[in-house]
């Protein structure tokens, strides 16, 4: 066992959070992937990429389809004008679940 000072011991940080803060981690929006797939389909440029990749998986390098969602370099593609973009940024950067204090 090796001792690490507070800022270096990131694993202990999550264990020291209040129960109320940890409870926010269990909240999951189950339809997020369906919404993302629909928004990708509604975006004209992404629709063309999706169609091409669905017809021939190697047609556009770096892109793939998994679970009806378009990925680029194994990351889900969020349409540029998507309302999901702001929701995801807020969830992962501006909430207690993201490790930020209010």
PyMOL commands that place a pseudoatom at each C-alpha (Angstrom):
pseudoatom trace, name=CA, resn=UNK, resi=1, chain=A, elem=C, hetatm=0, pos=[0.000, 0.000, 0.000]
pseudoatom trace, name=CA, resn=UNK, resi=2, chain=A, elem=C, hetatm=0, pos=[1.333, 3.395, -1.000]
pseudoatom trace, name=CA, resn=UNK, resi=3, chain=A, elem=C, hetatm=0, pos=[0.197, 6.614, 0.691]
pseudoatom trace, name=CA, resn=UNK, resi=4, chain=A, elem=C, hetatm=0, pos=[-1.005, 9.409, -1.609]
pseudoatom trace, name=CA, resn=UNK, resi=5, chain=A, elem=C, hetatm=0, pos=[-1.779, 12.960, -0.534]
pseudoatom trace, name=CA, resn=UNK, resi=6, chain=A, elem=C, hetatm=0, pos=[-5.362, 14.206, -0.908]
pseudoatom trace, name=CA, resn=UNK, resi=7, chain=A, elem=C, hetatm=0, pos=[-5.213, 15.739, -4.417]
pseudoatom trace, name=CA, resn=UNK, resi=8, chain=A, elem=C, hetatm=0, pos=[-3.290, 12.734, -5.734]
pseudoatom trace, name=CA, resn=UNK, resi=9, chain=A, elem=C, hetatm=0, pos=[-5.715, 10.216, -4.253]
pseudoatom trace, name=CA, resn=UNK, resi=10, chain=A, elem=C, hetatm=0, pos=[-8.595, 10.550, -6.710]
pseudoatom trace, name=CA, resn=UNK, resi=11, chain=A, elem=C, hetatm=0, pos=[-10.154, 7.183, -5.830]
pseudoatom trace, name=CA, resn=UNK, resi=12, chain=A, elem=C, hetatm=0, pos=[-10.765, 8.307, -2.250]
pseudoatom trace, name=CA, resn=UNK, resi=13, chain=A, elem=C, hetatm=0, pos=[-12.483, 11.449, -3.532]
pseudoatom trace, name=CA, resn=UNK, resi=14, chain=A, elem=C, hetatm=0, pos=[-15.474, 9.516, -4.847]
pseudoatom trace, name=CA, resn=UNK, resi=15, chain=A, elem=C, hetatm=0, pos=[-15.711, 7.530, -1.621]
pseudoatom trace, name=CA, resn=UNK, resi=16, chain=A, elem=C, hetatm=0, pos=[-15.806, 10.689, 0.473]
pseudoatom trace, name=CA, resn=UNK, resi=17, chain=A, elem=C, hetatm=0, pos=[-18.795, 12.237, -1.293]
pseudoatom trace, name=CA, resn=UNK, resi=18, chain=A, elem=C, hetatm=0, pos=[-22.082, 12.598, 0.548]
pseudoatom trace, name=CA, resn=UNK, resi=19, chain=A, elem=C, hetatm=0, pos=[-24.729, 9.938, -0.012]
pseudoatom trace, name=CA, resn=UNK, resi=20, chain=A, elem=C, hetatm=0, pos=[-27.018, 12.484, -1.714]
pseudoatom trace, name=CA, resn=UNK, resi=21, chain=A, elem=C, hetatm=0, pos=[-24.293, 13.266, -4.223]
pseudoatom trace, name=CA, resn=UNK, resi=22, chain=A, elem=C, hetatm=0, pos=[-23.660, 9.598, -4.968]
pseudoatom trace, name=CA, resn=UNK, resi=23, chain=A, elem=C, hetatm=0, pos=[-27.351, 8.973, -5.536]
pseudoatom trace, name=CA, resn=UNK, resi=24, chain=A, elem=C, hetatm=0, pos=[-27.235, 11.234, -8.589]
pseudoatom trace, name=CA, resn=UNK, resi=25, chain=A, elem=C, hetatm=0, pos=[-24.922, 8.742, -10.256]
pseudoatom trace, name=CA, resn=UNK, resi=26, chain=A, elem=C, hetatm=0, pos=[-27.706, 6.168, -10.457]
pseudoatom trace, name=CA, resn=UNK, resi=27, chain=A, elem=C, hetatm=0, pos=[-30.005, 8.381, -12.538]
pseudoatom trace, name=CA, resn=UNK, resi=28, chain=A, elem=C, hetatm=0, pos=[-29.904, 7.185, -16.146]
pseudoatom trace, name=CA, resn=UNK, resi=29, chain=A, elem=C, hetatm=0, pos=[-32.018, 8.391, -19.017]
pseudoatom trace, name=CA, resn=UNK, resi=30, chain=A, elem=C, hetatm=0, pos=[-32.991, 5.184, -20.758]
pseudoatom trace, name=CA, resn=UNK, resi=31, chain=A, elem=C, hetatm=0, pos=[-34.096, 6.722, -24.054]
pseudoatom trace, name=CA, resn=UNK, resi=32, chain=A, elem=C, hetatm=0, pos=[-30.894, 8.714, -24.660]
pseudoatom trace, name=CA, resn=UNK, resi=33, chain=A, elem=C, hetatm=0, pos=[-29.665, 6.298, -27.340]
pseudoatom trace, name=CA, resn=UNK, resi=34, chain=A, elem=C, hetatm=0, pos=[-33.025, 6.281, -29.129]
pseudoatom trace, name=CA, resn=UNK, resi=35, chain=A, elem=C, hetatm=0, pos=[-33.088, 10.090, -29.049]
pseudoatom trace, name=CA, resn=UNK, resi=36, chain=A, elem=C, hetatm=0, pos=[-29.528, 10.252, -30.359]
pseudoatom trace, name=CA, resn=UNK, resi=37, chain=A, elem=C, hetatm=0, pos=[-30.274, 7.806, -33.193]
pseudoatom trace, name=CA, resn=UNK, resi=38, chain=A, elem=C, hetatm=0, pos=[-33.359, 9.850, -34.150]
pseudoatom trace, name=CA, resn=UNK, resi=39, chain=A, elem=C, hetatm=0, pos=[-31.459, 13.153, -34.077]
pseudoatom trace, name=CA, resn=UNK, resi=40, chain=A, elem=C, hetatm=0, pos=[-28.712, 11.636, -36.222]
pseudoatom trace, name=CA, resn=UNK, resi=41, chain=A, elem=C, hetatm=0, pos=[-31.377, 10.492, -38.689]
pseudoatom trace, name=CA, resn=UNK, resi=42, chain=A, elem=C, hetatm=0, pos=[-32.941, 13.979, -38.710]
pseudoatom trace, name=CA, resn=UNK, resi=43, chain=A, elem=C, hetatm=0, pos=[-29.589, 15.646, -39.496]
pseudoatom trace, name=CA, resn=UNK, resi=44, chain=A, elem=C, hetatm=0, pos=[-29.164, 15.700, -43.295]
pseudoatom trace, name=CA, resn=UNK, resi=45, chain=A, elem=C, hetatm=0, pos=[-25.373, 15.279, -43.415]
pseudoatom trace, name=CA, resn=UNK, resi=46, chain=A, elem=C, hetatm=0, pos=[-25.336, 12.548, -40.771]
pseudoatom trace, name=CA, resn=UNK, resi=47, chain=A, elem=C, hetatm=0, pos=[-28.210, 10.757, -42.495]
pseudoatom trace, name=CA, resn=UNK, resi=48, chain=A, elem=C, hetatm=0, pos=[-26.049, 10.396, -45.613]
pseudoatom trace, name=CA, resn=UNK, resi=49, chain=A, elem=C, hetatm=0, pos=[-23.130, 9.030, -43.588]
pseudoatom trace, name=CA, resn=UNK, resi=50, chain=A, elem=C, hetatm=0, pos=[-25.418, 6.649, -41.652]
pseudoatom trace, name=CA, resn=UNK, resi=51, chain=A, elem=C, hetatm=0, pos=[-26.990, 5.321, -44.836]
pseudoatom trace, name=CA, resn=UNK, resi=52, chain=A, elem=C, hetatm=0, pos=[-23.619, 4.752, -46.474]
pseudoatom trace, name=CA, resn=UNK, resi=53, chain=A, elem=C, hetatm=0, pos=[-22.141, 3.016, -43.417]
pseudoatom trace, name=CA, resn=UNK, resi=54, chain=A, elem=C, hetatm=0, pos=[-25.264, 0.866, -42.958]
pseudoatom trace, name=CA, resn=UNK, resi=55, chain=A, elem=C, hetatm=0, pos=[-25.115, -0.281, -46.582]
pseudoatom trace, name=CA, resn=UNK, resi=56, chain=A, elem=C, hetatm=0, pos=[-21.356, -0.942, -46.515]
pseudoatom trace, name=CA, resn=UNK, resi=57, chain=A, elem=C, hetatm=0, pos=[-19.651, -0.921, -43.119]
pseudoatom trace, name=CA, resn=UNK, resi=58, chain=A, elem=C, hetatm=0, pos=[-16.223, -0.007, -44.528]
pseudoatom trace, name=CA, resn=UNK, resi=59, chain=A, elem=C, hetatm=0, pos=[-17.433, 2.667, -46.945]
pseudoatom trace, name=CA, resn=UNK, resi=60, chain=A, elem=C, hetatm=0, pos=[-16.433, 5.646, -44.782]
pseudoatom trace, name=CA, resn=UNK, resi=61, chain=A, elem=C, hetatm=0, pos=[-13.290, 5.130, -42.683]
pseudoatom trace, name=CA, resn=UNK, resi=62, chain=A, elem=C, hetatm=0, pos=[-13.527, 5.788, -38.932]
pseudoatom trace, name=CA, resn=UNK, resi=63, chain=A, elem=C, hetatm=0, pos=[-17.357, 5.544, -38.891]
pseudoatom trace, name=CA, resn=UNK, resi=64, chain=A, elem=C, hetatm=0, pos=[-19.433, 2.631, -37.621]
pseudoatom trace, name=CA, resn=UNK, resi=65, chain=A, elem=C, hetatm=0, pos=[-22.991, 1.874, -36.518]
pseudoatom trace, name=CA, resn=UNK, resi=66, chain=A, elem=C, hetatm=0, pos=[-23.702, 0.149, -33.211]
pseudoatom trace, name=CA, resn=UNK, resi=67, chain=A, elem=C, hetatm=0, pos=[-27.172, -0.214, -31.785]
pseudoatom trace, name=CA, resn=UNK, resi=68, chain=A, elem=C, hetatm=0, pos=[-28.568, 2.106, -34.489]
pseudoatom trace, name=CA, resn=UNK, resi=69, chain=A, elem=C, hetatm=0, pos=[-26.187, 4.901, -33.329]
pseudoatom trace, name=CA, resn=UNK, resi=70, chain=A, elem=C, hetatm=0, pos=[-23.472, 6.372, -35.553]
pseudoatom trace, name=CA, resn=UNK, resi=71, chain=A, elem=C, hetatm=0, pos=[-19.956, 6.430, -34.086]
pseudoatom trace, name=CA, resn=UNK, resi=72, chain=A, elem=C, hetatm=0, pos=[-16.749, 8.075, -35.275]
pseudoatom trace, name=CA, resn=UNK, resi=73, chain=A, elem=C, hetatm=0, pos=[-13.543, 6.660, -33.799]
pseudoatom trace, name=CA, resn=UNK, resi=74, chain=A, elem=C, hetatm=0, pos=[-15.686, 4.704, -31.301]
pseudoatom trace, name=CA, resn=UNK, resi=75, chain=A, elem=C, hetatm=0, pos=[-17.370, 7.887, -30.019]
pseudoatom trace, name=CA, resn=UNK, resi=76, chain=A, elem=C, hetatm=0, pos=[-21.053, 8.603, -30.543]
pseudoatom trace, name=CA, resn=UNK, resi=77, chain=A, elem=C, hetatm=0, pos=[-21.598, 11.407, -33.053]
pseudoatom trace, name=CA, resn=UNK, resi=78, chain=A, elem=C, hetatm=0, pos=[-23.732, 14.214, -31.633]
pseudoatom trace, name=CA, resn=UNK, resi=79, chain=A, elem=C, hetatm=0, pos=[-25.386, 16.346, -34.341]
pseudoatom trace, name=CA, resn=UNK, resi=80, chain=A, elem=C, hetatm=0, pos=[-24.103, 19.950, -34.230]
pseudoatom trace, name=CA, resn=UNK, resi=81, chain=A, elem=C, hetatm=0, pos=[-27.502, 21.537, -33.547]
pseudoatom trace, name=CA, resn=UNK, resi=82, chain=A, elem=C, hetatm=0, pos=[-28.728, 18.806, -31.221]
pseudoatom trace, name=CA, resn=UNK, resi=83, chain=A, elem=C, hetatm=0, pos=[-30.418, 19.636, -27.941]
pseudoatom trace, name=CA, resn=UNK, resi=84, chain=A, elem=C, hetatm=0, pos=[-28.642, 16.575, -26.595]
pseudoatom trace, name=CA, resn=UNK, resi=85, chain=A, elem=C, hetatm=0, pos=[-25.291, 18.327, -26.940]
pseudoatom trace, name=CA, resn=UNK, resi=86, chain=A, elem=C, hetatm=0, pos=[-26.176, 20.874, -24.243]
pseudoatom trace, name=CA, resn=UNK, resi=87, chain=A, elem=C, hetatm=0, pos=[-27.852, 18.235, -22.058]
pseudoatom trace, name=CA, resn=UNK, resi=88, chain=A, elem=C, hetatm=0, pos=[-24.800, 15.966, -22.167]
pseudoatom trace, name=CA, resn=UNK, resi=89, chain=A, elem=C, hetatm=0, pos=[-22.370, 18.825, -21.570]
pseudoatom trace, name=CA, resn=UNK, resi=90, chain=A, elem=C, hetatm=0, pos=[-24.436, 19.939, -18.593]
pseudoatom trace, name=CA, resn=UNK, resi=91, chain=A, elem=C, hetatm=0, pos=[-24.700, 16.422, -17.177]
pseudoatom trace, name=CA, resn=UNK, resi=92, chain=A, elem=C, hetatm=0, pos=[-21.016, 15.554, -17.504]
pseudoatom trace, name=CA, resn=UNK, resi=93, chain=A, elem=C, hetatm=0, pos=[-19.538, 18.960, -16.651]
pseudoatom trace, name=CA, resn=UNK, resi=94, chain=A, elem=C, hetatm=0, pos=[-21.942, 21.003, -14.522]
pseudoatom trace, name=CA, resn=UNK, resi=95, chain=A, elem=C, hetatm=0, pos=[-23.468, 18.565, -12.044]
pseudoatom trace, name=CA, resn=UNK, resi=96, chain=A, elem=C, hetatm=0, pos=[-22.396, 17.057, -8.753]
pseudoatom trace, name=CA, resn=UNK, resi=97, chain=A, elem=C, hetatm=0, pos=[-22.136, 13.724, -10.563]
pseudoatom trace, name=CA, resn=UNK, resi=98, chain=A, elem=C, hetatm=0, pos=[-19.360, 15.277, -12.646]
pseudoatom trace, name=CA, resn=UNK, resi=99, chain=A, elem=C, hetatm=0, pos=[-17.440, 16.067, -9.472]
pseudoatom trace, name=CA, resn=UNK, resi=100, chain=A, elem=C, hetatm=0, pos=[-18.097, 19.802, -9.446]
pseudoatom trace, name=CA, resn=UNK, resi=101, chain=A, elem=C, hetatm=0, pos=[-19.433, 21.667, -6.456]
pseudoatom trace, name=CA, resn=UNK, resi=102, chain=A, elem=C, hetatm=0, pos=[-22.389, 23.997, -6.902]
for i in range(1, 102): cmd.bond("trace and resi %d" % i, "trace and resi %d" % (i + 1))
show_as sticks, trace
zoom trace
